[in-house]
């Protein structure tokens, strides 16, 4: 199985004139990006090696060994930065890394199989589970306590209340 990557930040652009990057951090504390150091691109290839950084207005201003000039930093604007899932701390109770849900079985409240979770997306109105049944097209379910009342990561199962229009 390929290494699971977690999105932890996005390059917002250059900061100053000496090749520093401003990185929007998706971690609880922006400085965590410096501790991860070796950041990857969405394909798993090395993207940036952070050598220093400091929090700045909810983001991180940092230096990367691959970037020497403002122009190089600006050219990386929009680059998504990932780390392997196994580098992250365990999730708290009732919290989940969305990447951990992918591939889990989706079952109805009575245990009937509904399919597997193919992806987790957020198009602006909240997280959605894409559920791929054994046959037929995928369908979407909100990832809310009402629509997905139980998540059992260790058992590989998410209980999903299937919307009436997809039954």
Secondary structure, DSSP 4 states (H G I P E B T S, - for coil): -PPPEEEEEEEEEEETTTTEEEEEE-SSSTTHHHHH-EEE-TTSSEEEEEEEEEEETTEEEEEETT--SHHHHHHTTT-EEEEEGGGSPPPPTT---HHHHTTPEEE-TT--EEEEEEEEEESSSSEEEEEE-SSS--EEEE-STTTS-EEETTTTEEE----GGG-
